[in-house]
Amino acid sequence: MPADMNDYFKKKKPTNNDGNGGNGGGNMPQMLNFNGGGLGKLALSGIIIVFVIFALKPFAIVNSGEIGIKVTTGKFQQVPLNPGLHLFVPIFQRIHIVNTRIRMITYTNDASTSLGDGTKYEGGLKQNDAISVLDKRGLTVDIELAVQYRLKAESAPATIEKWGESWEEKIINSKVREVVRDVIGQYTAEMLPEMRNEIATAIQTKIKTAIQSIENTPVLLSSVELRNIELPPKIKEQIEKVQIAKQEVTVAEQQKEKAKQDAQRKAEIAKGEAERNRIEAQGEADKIRIEAEEQAKANILIAKSLTPELLQLKQIDTQMKFNEALKVNTNAQIFLTPGGSVPNIWVDSKTNGRSSEQTRTTVENP
């Protein structure tokens, strides 16, 4: 292309008798020739610049939850770039975008939770196969975990420079597998279900310690969750049998305890009944004793009140009542009371052999 755009358009301009371009075409060269052709050069330069910008794209946008790492001729800038628009020199520089949000790796054999091909991250999630380790006796056990973590933003440039793009495999995955192998190796397979809480705490504590011990602490650990312990089939069957036996023993102990409580309850009821009967008997005895004591006191008072004169008066009164009775019943048989002259009367209607005169004589002449 000619260096001067005016010369280019002059060569292309059609001529006529007027010396002007046809259809008013002579106006464009005049416009492009403004100020000695400077506007045309400026327009061309602008087009070239825009083309270069879109072709080389010398800028990068860092979103929230990310940091940018500027790399100049292979050297990492240690100060991370915060979210926003950042420029760089193409060819000599580039900006590497790194995700600093919370991420998670799951270790599981459950195909229903598969993420894509099971190897790449999807929305910060990655799935690996369950961790196969050996127990204390050398039996294979599968451990299923979920680990949440995030890259430390301040030291991200140094982390990527040292560990590379596969820093998660080198830091998280390797440490997790190492810790799980060491912890599970201290127990037999039969002990794992019973010691689950203790094992989960030990795994979380040791993984956290292992990651924090790395220089500059490149990764911040959020949580480690023990999801499942998959035992060998034979061990699982043995544990189930033991659990069934323990349940049966527990049921028997519960029944025994219930029978014991029932017996204690019945004994308490019987004891209460006996105590009640004792109290009632004691009350009855106390009643009789009190009545007897009161009767004795009454007898003593009566005995003290009986004088010879009173007894004689009572005898006379009784004799008079007896005489009155004889007037009504003339067949009465009369017996004298031993030691005294007051008779007892026995009426016998079958005895008719004695006359009223004889009875009366007996009474009058005892």
Secondary structure, 3 states (H helix, E strand, C coil): CCCCHHHHHHHHCCCCCCCCCHHHCCHHHHHHCCCCCHHHHHHHHHHHHHHHHHHHCCEEEECCCEEEEEEECCEECCCCECCEEEECCCCCEEEEEEECCCEEEEECCCHHHCCCCCCCCECCEEEECCEEEECCCCCEEEEEEEEEEEECCCCHHHHHHHHCCCHHHHHHHHHHHHHHHHHHCCCCHHHCCCCHHHHHHHHHHHHHHHHHCCCCCCEEEEEEEEEEEECCHHHHHHHHHHHHHHHHHHHHHHHHHHHHHHHHHHHHHHHHHHHHHHHHHHHHHHHHHHHHHHHHHHHHHHHHHCCHHHHHHHHHHHHHHHHHHHHHCCCEEEEECCCCCCEEEEECCCCCCCCHHHHHHHHHCC
